[in-house]
Amino acid sequence: MRGTVLRPNTRALQQKIWQLAWPLMLSNITQPLLGLVDTALLGHLPSQVYIGACALGASILTLVFWGFGFLRMGTTSQVAQALGEDNAAAGEKAFAQNCLLALCLALIIMMLGPSLLPIVITTMSASAEVSNLALNYSQTRLWSAPATLLNYAFLGWFIGRQLTKLPLIVLLMTNAANIGFDLLFITYWDFRSQGAAWASVLSEYLGLVVALALYLHHKPKLSLRLIRKQPNDWRSVLTLNQHLFVRTCCLMFVLLFFTSQGAQFSDTVLATNAILLQLVHLASYALDGLAHAAEALTGQAKGQKRADKLWQLLLNTSYTSAFVAIGIGVCFWLSKSNLIPLFSDIEVVSRTVENYFFWCAILPAVSVGAYVLDGYCIGAGETKAMRNSLLFSCLVVFLPLWWITSPLGNHGLWLAFTLFNLTRGLTLAYLVIPPLRSQL
């Protein structure tokens, strides 16, 4: 048994991984389109305050909504495991619970947002005009909270059921609607930054309608008697999601801390780090697509109680992701002379980006373990390991290393960030691989 399960599996498994991954990779890579459309149209208005207000307001709301991304991950884990157990009713119960949780959280966001947003925007130290416009933009975008959080649950259901082309359809429809509403509200009706906010809100709700229609078309047919047999237990949903929430908060803290420390060095360093992080995020979109595919397949194998299949999936996903990560890093390095001018034609910024460019070239390969094992842990429901890994990587590695390497300036900051991502993968490997190997 051991001799067979330790080998990477056949080409069929690789094909299955790519079959699930490519629509998700494409979906992830097209995500920045929403912000790019808003920026392009607002950038042609008479004043720069509108694009600044949109950027400021959108960044705040993105961070708020991203904090509830556990709704997507938790739904994927439970639905995928139910698929492996051939227990469709359990999957539908988990999906319904996450939808209800999404609505409750959206209501809380909409109730607290109007009071908290002015405080948050004030701390950004923008001009009075930009701050006022950003506040109006953000308060309008709050209305999209139910659609945004419910879409997380639908996305989790699609991935858990291995229907990975459906998120791509939803995202393409959402992006197309956003472009249309932007042209109508900003260009035709001249609503400016407020028009961009309403365009985003309406496109999110249209995306929700599309997601609901696709769900109703693909949902399993269940009898009422079968659904009633499922115990109404919220403990597993809340436990799973609370671990994911803590993990996401730690990750958000590191990214915000990284940005704030760069700002303290100089405006040039802040701009440099922002450019390099865009490339890091671009690499993460591709690796996340493979991780999402791993979530679905791992959850199914977990539901089937197939430790050998879990091991084979982990091996194959690791090899595939490592190949992609190294390829991305090499492409970044070989094309840096062409990439840097795309982001800035300011000479001092370009020179500084080139000085720190090697960090974003090595980060995909260094971080690949974290992406692969995140996907495994979500699918297997090992969210406590994810929480513990992020807490350790943040508190024991990132912050102490940042303090120790502070004399190195921005290079020290990037070194701490790189080792933080490496530690995420190593700690997850330590927490989940030995228990899995013991089951083989």
N, C-alpha and C positions, 0 to 999 in steps of 0.2 A: 504493500500500500504506500509506504513512504517513498519508495523509489519512483512511483508513478506521479504522486501529487507534487513532488518537488520540482518536476520538470515544467517549463512553460507549456501551456496548452497549445492546441492545434490552431491552424490558420482560421478555422471556423469561429473560434472565440475572438480572435483579433478582428475579424470581419464584423462580428456582432457589436463589439465595442465601438468601432468606427461608424457602424450603421446608426447607433444611438448618439454618438458624439458629434458628428458633423453638423446636424441642424442646430444643436446647442451652441457649438463653437460659432457658427454663423450668427445666431441670435445674439450672443454675447458681444461679438465684434461690432454689430450694428447698433448696440445700445447707445453709444455716444451721439447718434444722429439727432436725437431730440434736442440736446443742448446745442449742437452745431447749427441746426436750423434757426433756433431762436437767436443765437449769436450773429449769424450771417444777416438776418433781416434787421435786427435792432442796430447792428453796426452801421447801417446805411441811413439811420435817422440823424436829424440835425445835431443832436448832442450825445456825448458819450455816457451821460448819466443813466440812460435807459438800459444800456447793455450792462453797466455796472450794477444797477439795481437787480436786474434779472439774474446775473451771476451770483450776487450775494444771497438773494432770496432762495435761488435754486440750490445752492450749496447747503444751506441750513436745512431745507426740507428733505434733500437727498439723504443727509446724515440721519435725520429723524426717522425717515421711512426705512433706511438701511438697517437701523437698529432692530427692526421687527422682521428681518429676513429669516428668523428662525421659523416663521410660519411656513415658508417654502421648504426649508430643510426638514422640519418635523413631519410635514405632510408626506414628503417623498419617502422618508424612512418607514412610516407606518403603512402607507399604501403599498410600497414595494414588498414589505414583509408579508402583508396580507395576500398579495398576489402569489408569493411563493408558497404560502400555506393553503392556497386555493380557497380562501375565505373572503370572498368579495364583500360580504356584509361588514366585516371588521374594517376593511379599507374605507367603505363608505361612511361608517360611523366616525372614524378618525378624521376623514375629510370634512364631515359636517361639523364636528367639534372645532376644528381649526378655523372653519369659516365663521362660526359663531364667536370664537375668540377674536378673530380679525375684526369683526364688527364692533365688539365691545372696546377693543383697543383704539379703533378709529374714532369712536364716540369720545373716548377720553382725550385723544389728541385734539379733536375739534373743540372740546370744552376748555382745555387748558391752554391751547395754542394762542388765542388772542391776548391772554395775560402774560405769557412767557416770551412771545416773539419780540415785543418791544425791548425787553431786557437783553435778550441775546443780540439783537441787531445793534443796540447801543454799544455793546462790548467790541463790536467790529471796527469802531472808530472811523466810519465812513463819513462823508460830508452830509450835511443836514438834508439836502435834496435827495441824494442817493439813498440815505437811510429811510426817508419817508416813502419813496417809491418802492424800496425793497420790502418795507413793512406791508404796504398795500398788496404787493405781489405775493408775499408769503401768506397773508391772510386769505387771499383768494385761493391759493394752492391748497390750503387746508381742506377745502371742500372735496379734494380728490382722495382724501385719506381712506374712505371706505373702498373705493375702487382699487387703489394701490395695494392695500393689505389683502383684499379678497383675491386680487390677481396673483399674489404670492401663493395663496392656498391652491388656486387652480393650476398654477405652474408646477407646484409640488405634486399634485395629482397626476398631471400629464407625464411628468418624468417618472414617477413611481409606477405608472402603468406602462412605461416604455413607449409612450406615444410622443416621441421627442420632436416630431415635425410640427406638432400643434403649437408649441410655444413660438416657433418661428412664424407661423401664420398670424398668431395674435400680435406679435411684435411688429411685423410688417404692416398689418392693418392699423395699429396704433401710430406708427411712424407716418404712414400715408395721411391719416386723419390729422395728425399734428401739423404736418406741412400745409395741408389745405386750410385748417383753421388759422394758422399763422398768417398765411397770405391774406385771408379774409379780414382778420382782426387787426393785424399790424399794417399791412400794405394798403388794403382797400378802405377800412374804417378808421385807420390811424389811432387805434387804442394803445399803441406803444407797448411799454412793459406790462401794463395790465392786460393787454390783448394776448401777450405771450402766456400769461398766467392762465387765462380762460381757455386758451388753445390747449394747454397741457391738461387742464381739468377735464375738458370735454373728450379729448382723445383717450384719456385713461378710462373714462366710463364707456366709450365705444369699444375699447379693448376688452373691458369686462363683459360687455354684451357678446362679443365674438367668443370669448373664452367660455361663457355660459352655454352658448349655442353648440360649441364643439364638445363640451362636457356632456350635454344632454344627448348628443348624437352617439357618443362612444361609451356612455356609462353602462355598467352591467345591469341586466334585468334581474331585479331581486323581488322576492315576494315579501309582503308585509310581515308574515309570520317569521321569516328568516331574520329580518331586521330586528324584530322584537326580542329575538333570542340573544341579541348582543347586549351585555351589561352596560349600563350607562355609567361608566367609570372614567372620571376625568384625571385620575392620578397619573396615569402613564403619559397622557398628553402634556400635562402641566410640568411633570418632572423632566421630560424630554426637552421641552421648550425653555425651561428655566436655565438648564445647562447651556443651551445654545445661545440664550440671551446674554449670559455672563461672558461667554466666549466672544460674541460679537462686540460687546462693550469694550473688552480688552483690546481687540483689534482696532476698533475706532479710536481708542485712547492713544495707541501707539502711532497711528497715522496722523492724528491731530497734533500730538506732541512733536512728531518729526517735523511737521509743517511749521509749527510755532517756533521751534528752535532754529530752523533755517531762516525764518523772518528776523530773528534777533541778530544773526550774523550781518546781513545787509540785504537790500532790495535785490541786488544782483544774485546773491545766493538763493534767495526765496524764489526768484524766477527760474533759476537753474534747476532747483529741486522740483519745482512744479513741472517743468518740461520732462525731466528724467522720470518722474513718477507717472506721467502720461504713458511713456513707453513701458514701464513696469506693469501698469494696469492693462495695456494692450496685450502683453504676454500672458497676464493672468486670465484674460477673457478666453484665450485658446485653451489654456490648461484647465480652466474651470469647466469647459465643455467636456473634456475627458473625465474630470472628477464627477460631473453630474451623471454621465453614463455609468461610471463605477457605482454611484449611489443606487441606481435602479437595479443593476445586476447583482450587487452585493445584498441589497434588501431581499431580492427574490431568493437568492441562495440561502440567506439567513432564515427566511421563512420555511424553506425546504429542509433546514437543519443539515446542510451539506457543507461540512468544514473543508472537505477536499476541494469543493468548487470555490469556496471563499478564498482559499489559498491560491488556486490557479488564477482567479480573477485579480487578486492582489499582485501576483507576479506579472501578469500580462499588462495590466494597467500601468504598473511601475515602469516596465521596459518601454512601452509606447510613450508615456508621458516624458520619460527621460530623453528619448530620441527627439521629441517635439521641442522640449525645453532647450536642449543643446543646440538644435537647429535654429531656434529663435535667437538665442544669444549670439551665434555665429553670424546670422543675418544682420543683427543690430550692429555688430562690430565692423563687418565688411562694408556696410552702407552708411556708417556714421557721417561721412563727409557729405552725403546727400540728405540724410535725415535732419541734421542740425539746422540747416538753412530753412527747412520747412517750418520750424517752430519760432525762429527769431532771426532777424537780419541785423540786430544790434550787436556790434562787434564785441563789446565786453561780455555780453551774455553768451554769445557763441563760443568765445574762448573759454569761458568758465564751464560751460556744458561739456566741451571737449575734454577739459581737465578731469571731470568726474564721470565721464561716459562709461568707463570700464565697469563701474558698479552696476549699472543697469544691464550691461552685457552678461555679467556673471550671475545676476540674481535669479533668472529663470531656472538655471540648473541647480543653484543652491536651494531654491524654494520648492523644487519639484516634489520632494518627500512630503511636505506639508499639504500640497494639493491632493496628491494621491491618497494619503491616509485620512485627510478630511473626508474625501468621498467614501472611503471604506467605512469610517466611523459613523457617518450619517446613515448610510444604508444599513449597517449592522445595529444601529441604535446605541452606539458607544459614545454618547454625547458627553458623559461625565469625563471620559478621557480627553475629549476636545477641550472642555472647560479647564481641566487641570493643566493640560499642555500650554494653553495660552496664558494662564496665570503664572506658571513657572517661567515661561519664555519672556513675559513682560516684566515681572517683578524681580526675578533672579538673574536674568541675562541682559535684557535691553536697557533698563534704567541704570543698573550698576556699570555696564559697559559704556553707556553714554557719559556717565560722570568720570570714569577712569580715562576715557579717550578724549575728553573735552579739549585738552591742549592741542589735539590734532585738527580742531575746527570742524569743518563740514565733512572732511574725510573720516573723522572719528564718529560723526553722526551716522554716516553711511555704513561704516563698519559695524556699529551697534545694530543697525537695522538689518544688515545682511546676516549677522550671527543670530539675531532674533528669529528670522525666517528659517535658518538652518536648524536651530534648536527646536522649533515647532515640529519639524519632521522627525528629528531624533527622539524627542520625548514621546511622540505618538507611537513611533516604532517600538520603543521600550514598553509602552503601556498596553499595546494591542497585539503585537506579533507573538510574544511568548505564550499568552493564553490560547491564541489560535493554533500555534504549532502543537500545543499539548493535546489538542483535540484530533490531530491527524492520526 
